[in-house]
Amino acid sequence: MTLRRRLVLSIVALVVAVSAVIGAGSIIALASIQTEAIDSQLSKATSRASTKFGEGQQNPNGQRPNDDALQPLGQAAGTLTAYYVTGGGAGGIVLNEDSSRAQLTSSQLNRLGQVRVGVDPATMDLGGTLGKYRVAAVQVDNPVLGNAVLVVGLPMTSVYDSVRSLLLVVIIVVAAALVAASVVAAVVVRRSLRPLERVAETASTVARMPLERSDALQDVRVPDTDPRTEVGRVGSAFNRMLGHIAGAMQARERSEQKVRQFVADASHELRTPLASVRGYAELTRRMGGDLPEDVVYAMSRIESESMRMTSMVEDLLLLARLDEGREIQFDDVDLTGLVLDAVNDAHAASPEHPIEVDVPSSPVVVVGDAARLHQVIVNLVTNARTHTPDGTRITVGIAPAASGSGVDLTVRDTGQGIDPEFLPKLFERFARADSSRSRTAGSTGLGLAIVDAVVQAHGGSVDVTSEPGNTVFTVHLPTEQGPSDASAAWSSTPTVASAAPATSATPAASATD
């Protein structure tokens, strides 16, 4: 449940609880006040009835008091009077609304006979049409009947009618308060939480932003920074945190820029002495007739290692330039021709690996740098050749992207696969997975890093899936072909041809080495 909903429900529940308590208190107070008023009226009615009953007026037959003796003038409608004579005589009447008098039934007289003299008035349910009455009993001496108990009662109808009316009013008021509190609470809470929502929105914006650039957080701040409010203090602290993050990012970028510049300068400066070492080593090796055999062997090793170090320096220099946004010259590139050229080169360099190509018969054109894209293909094929045993089948293919936009270049091999724990850092610089794939040649760990950097510079992406017997590198590249042109390029049925002399001028649909 959201904070807004909890606050609204809490406010509404509080209002309902307060209204219910006030309503219940009002009802109890009203019932108590009216009961006290009934008791006061009952006291007066009892006094009038006992005075009249004590005069001893009898009916002509002389068997019981007449009705005027039981209901003297001044009694209110609904007043009942009952007498109980020592020895068993009893009777009683009720004054109706039209001033007529009705006799009490025997069951009602029996209930009223339970009222004791000298106790506080009590409420009794007489049943029938009478309902509940407030009754009290007094001792009266009648000249004719002798000692008797006189019971007088007043109806509680007015009290219960008032309580029911007030209860209905309380229910209506509580319902109206519930609706009003819901609306007011929703508006007030929503308005009060707007600053907090802006803080959350700013945090979500930061979470969605790419933070590669040091100035990414420069204009992202929470507008609510009033120190007098809790949300304002949170916003101020959040802005300070963003400032610290931005400062750390700028410091990191400056440090990385220094490292890139150092790598670029060092790589550039190392190329000349490496070329000299390689040249002198080659020259010495060619003069091997005048040198001992072990010296000639040492010179050949120096030449080999200088070539390997030169390749590493060139890779580092390329990565440094790519980091600086250089080295990419965009133009229309025939990707099919690049694939066939790279496969032919790989076939010549490693004939022990069967290499297949699966490309459309029509040229697939993308926008990019031909030399750098060729290097991507070469690095992926070389990676597959280097880290798989002889006889492993390698397939290079081009297909329309699954998303419907762009081109997917795939390099698949049937080797032993890549360790799943190594996959997340596969494209990091100097990353090696020697334990997951046996190597037959040295590796600098920069080939796949160059692939990732070049592809990203082209606005594409590269990913890998691997399991034993099926490792697939997928390079997604954008293309300027429209939907109709792209569909036409892929509609041609591939044909199979030999890969031996295939070049970009005569692209083959499929080739097997």
N, C-alpha and C positions, 0 to 999 in steps of 0.2 A: 504494500500500500504506500502510495506516495506521501510525502510530507504534507502537501497541500490538502489531500483528502483526510489525513489524520487530524490536521488542525481544524478543518471544517467540521468533521464529525465530533471532535472534542468540544468545539464551541456550541454546536447544536445540542449535544447531549447535556452540556452544562446549563444551557437556557431551558431545556425541557425539564431537567431536574429541579432547577430553581422555581420554574413555573408550577411544577407539580407540588413542590413543598409549600409554596405560597397558597396554591389552590386548596391543598389538603388542610392547611392551617386555617384558611378562611372558612372552609366547610365546618371544621370542628368548632371553631369559634362561634359561627352562626348557630350551629345546633345547640351549643352550650348556652348562648345568650337567650335564644328563644325558649329553651327548656326552663331556664331561670324565670323567664317571663311567664311561662305556663304555670310554674310552681307558685309564683306570686298571685296569679289569678285564681289558682286552685285554693290557695290559703283564704282568699276573700270569699270564694264560693262556698268553701267549707264552713266558714264563719256564718254566712247567711243561712245556709241550710241547717246548721246545728241550732241556731237561734229559733228559726221557725219550727223545727221539729220539737224543740223543747216546750213549745206552747201547748202541745197535746191535742191539737185539732184532729178529729176523727171523722171517718166516713159515717153516713147515717147508719150503716149496719154495725158500726163499732168494732169491726174486726181488724182494720188497719188504718194508718193515717191517710188523710185525703191527699190528692196530688199537689194541692197548694202547700201542704206542710212539707212535702218532699222537694218541691221545686218552687221556692218563693220567687217573688219578683226580683228582677235584676240579674237572674242567672243567664248565661250565654247559651246560645244554641249549641246542642251537642253535649251539654252537661248531664251527667248521670248521677243519680243518688240512690243508694241502697241502704236498707236498715236490717239489722240482725238483732232480734230480741232474745234475751236470755230465756231459754226454754224451747227454742226452735222456730219461732216465727221469723220470716224474712220476706222482703219485697224490694222492688226498685223500679225506677222509671228513667227514661231518657227524654230530654227536651229536643224536639225536632226543629228544623229550620222554620216551619210554619207555626211554631209555638204549640203544636200538639204534643202529646206525651205518649210514649210507647213503653210497654212493660218489658222489663228484662226477662230473659229466659232463665230457666233453672240452671243450665250449664254456666251461664254468665254470672248468676248469683253465687254459684259454687266457687267460681274463680275469684270473685270479689271477696268472698268470705275468707280467703287466705290472707288478706291484708291485715297487718297487725297495727294496733293503736300505738302511737308514740314513736313511730319510725319515720324516716324521711320519705317524701313522696317517691313512688316507684312507677316504672312503666310496665304496663301489662297488656298483653294481646288478648282481647275478648272475642276475637273471631267474628264471623258473620259480616254484617254491614258496619259494625262498630270499629273493628280494627284495634289499633293500639291506643291506650289511654294512659294518662298520668293520674294516678289515684292516691288518695290519702284517707286514713281512718281516724275518727275521734269518738270518744265516749260521751253519750248524751243520756240524760235522765228524762224520760217522757212521763208526764203525770198519769197517763192512762196505761201505757205499755210497760212502764217501769224502765229499768236500766237497759240501754240498747247501744249498739255500735253503729255509727253512721259512716258510710263510705261514700266519698264524693270524687268524681273524676272528670277530667277535661280531655277532649280528643287531641291527639298529637298530629293530626292531619296537616295543620298549618306548618308545623315544624318540618315534617318530611317533604311537604310541597316546596317549602323554601330551600331545603337542602338539595332537592332534585333540580330545582331551577338554578341554584348556584353551581351545582355540579355540571350542568349543561353549559353554563356560562364559562366555567373553568376549562372544560374540554375544548370549547370553541376558541377560547383565548390561548390555550396551550398549542392547539393546532395552528392558529394564526402566528403565534410566536415561533413555532417550528418552521413554518414557511418563511417568515421574515428573517429569522436567524440564519436559515440556510442561504438565502439570497445575500444577506448582508455579510455573512461570514465568507461566502465564496468570493464576493467582490473585494472585501478587505484583505483576505488572505492572498488572493491573486495579486492585488496591488502591492502588498507587503513583500511577496516573494519575487516580484519582478527583478529587483537587484540580484537576488540569489540565482534566478534563472539566467541573468546576463553573465554571472560568474560561471555557471555551468556551460553556457553557450560558448564563452571564451575558452574554457578548458577543452570543450569538444573541438573547437576550431584549431587549437594548438595540437590536439591529438591527431587531427586529420592532416595537418600541414607536413609537407616534406621539409625536414630540418637540415638538408645538406648545405643550404646557404646560411651564412652567419647573420644576414640581415632579415631572415625570415620572420623573426619575432619583433622587428623594430616597431611596427605599427599595431601590434596586437596588445591591447591593454583592457582592463576592466574599468568602465566609466564610473562605477560607484565606489568612492574611496572616502566617504564621510566618516571620520574617526569617532563620531558620536553614536554610530549604529554598529551592531554586530556584523552585519553584512558588509558595511563599509570597511571595517577593520579586516575582514576576510579578503575583500577586494584589494585593499592596499597591500596586504601580505602577498597576495597572488601576483600583483604587479611587481613587487620587489623580487619575487622568485623568478618571474619571467625576465626581469632585468639581469639577474645573476646568470640565468641560463644563456641569455643572449651574449653576455660578456664571456662566458666560458666557451660558447661556440665561436666567437670571434677570436679568442685566444687560440683555440684549437685550429681554426682555419689559418691563422698566421703561422702557427707551428708547422702545419701540414704544408703550407706554401713554402716555408723555408726548406723543409725536407725535400719537396718536389724540386725546388730550385737547385738544392745541393745534388740530388740524384741526376738531374739533367746536366748540370755543369760537370759533375764527376764523370758521368757516362761520356759526355762529349770530349772531355780531356783524356779519358782513358783510351779512346779509339786510336789516337796517333801512336802512343807507345805500344799498344797491342799490335798495331799494324807493323811497327818496326820489329818487334820481337818475332812476329810470324815471318816477316821477310828475311831476317837474319837466320832464323831457324831453317827456313826453306833453302836459303843459299848454302848454309853449312851442310844440309842434308844432300844437296846436289854435288857437293865436293866430297862425298863420302869415300871416294877411292883413296884419298890421302889421309883419312882419319880412321882411328880404330873403330871396330864394329859397335862396341858399346856406346861410343860417343855418337855415332850415326843414329843408333836407336834412341838415345836420349834426346837428340835434336828432333827426331820425328815425334816423340812424345811432347816436347815443348811446342812444336808446331800444332799438334792436335789440340792440346789444352788451350793454346792461344786462340785457336779458331772457336773452341767452345766458349771461352771467356768473351771473345768478341761478340758472339751470338747473344750471350747474356747481357752484355753492355748495350747492344742494339735494342734488345727487348726492354731494358730499363729505360732507355732514352725514349722509346716509343710510348711506354706507359706514362712517363713524365709529360710528354707533349700532349698525349690524349687528356691527361688530367687538366692541362692548361687550355683545352679546347682547340688544339691545333691538330695538324696532320690529317684532317678529313676534308676532301674536295669532292663535293657532290656532283654527280652527273648520272646519266642513264647508263646502267650496267647490265650486260647480258649475264644473268646468274647461271644459266644453263652452261654457257661456255666456260665460266670459271670452274664449275663443278667438274666438267670433263677434263680440263687442263690439270686440275689438282689430282684427279684420279689417275691420269696418265703418268704424272710425276711420281705419285705414290707407288704405282705399279712398277715403275722402273727402279725405285729405291728399295722396295720390299716385295719382290715377286713371290715370296712364300706366303703372303696373305692374299687370298682371293677377294677382290673388291668388285662390287656391283654398283651400278648407278640406275636410278629409277627417276627419269625426268620426262616431262612432256616433249612432244615432237616440235612444238613451237617454242621459240625463245621466250624465257621469262625475264622480263625487264624490271629492275628495281632501281631506286634512286640511292646512290651512295658512291663510295670511293672504291674503284675496282681493285686497286692494289691491297687495300685493307681488307676487303671482303674475301679476296683470294687468300690472304693470310689466315682469315678465320677458318676457311675450309681446310687449308693445309694443316693448321694446328689441330683441328678436330680429328682429321684422318690420321695425322702423326700420333696424336694421343692414343687413338685406338690401336695403331700398329705397335706402339712402344709398350703398351701395358697389357697386351694380350699375347698368348703363345702363338707360335707358327700354326698356320692352318685355320685360324679364326676368320670367319667370314665377316666382311665389312660391307655395309650398304649405305650409299649416299643417295638421298632422294630429295625431290622438290615437290611440294604439294600446296594447294590452296590452304590458307589458314582456317582452322576450325571456327574462328569467330566470323569468317566471311570477309575479312579485310586484311590484306597483306599476303605474305608468302611464308611458308614454313620450310626451312632447310633442316633435314634430319640426317644424322650420322649414327648408324646402328651397328653394333657388333654382337657376336654370340660368345663373347668371352665369359670369364668367371664372375663378372659383376663387380660393383663397388661396395665397400663396406658402408652400410646405412649410417653409421655414426660419423662417417667422413663426408657424406653428401652435403650437409649445410655449409661446410667451409671449402668445398671443391674449387670454387672460383676465386679463392683468396690467393694473394701473391705468395709465392714460395711454398704453396701447399703441396704436400706429397702424400700419396697413399700407398707407399711401398708395400705395406703389410697386406693390403687388399688386392693388389695386382702385381704380379711378378714383373720386374723390369729387365729388359734385355739391353737397355742402353741408358745413358745418363739422362737426367731430367733436371731442369732448373726450377720447375714449379711455376713458371711464368706463362706457359702457353695458354692455359685456360683463363688466366687473368687477363691476357691480351684479348682473347675471344670476347670475354664479358665486356671489357672496356670499349672495344671497337663496335660491338653490337649496340651497346647503350649510346654511343656517340651517333649511331644511325637512327636512334629513336626506337630501337627494337628491344627484344628481351631474349634470354637464353635460359633454358632449364634442362634438367636431366632426370630421367627415371632409370632405375637399375635394379635388376635381379639376375641371378645366375642364368646365363644363356640369352639375355636380352637387355642390353644397355643402350639407351637412346638419348642422344643430345639433340634438342630441338631449338633452332634459332628462328625466331619470328622477326621478319623484316617488313617494313611498310612498303607499299608500292603506289604509284600514281595511276595505275590502270583503273579505268572505270569498270562498273559491274558488267557491262556488255563485253568489253574487251577481255576482262579477266575470265569470264565464262567461256569465251571463244578460245582463249589460250589453253584452257584445261580440257576442252571438249575433244581434242585430237586423240586418237587412239595411239598409245605408245607402240613403238616397234623395237625389236631387239637387234642390236648391232655389236660388233666387236669394239672393245675399248682401246685397242692397240694404237691406232693413229688418230683417235678422236681429238678434235680441237674445237675451239669456240666458233670457228667458221662453219663447221659442219656438226651441229649438235646431234647426239644420238639419244634416242628415247631410253634405252637401257643398255648397259654394257656389263659384261662379266669378264674379270681377269682371272 
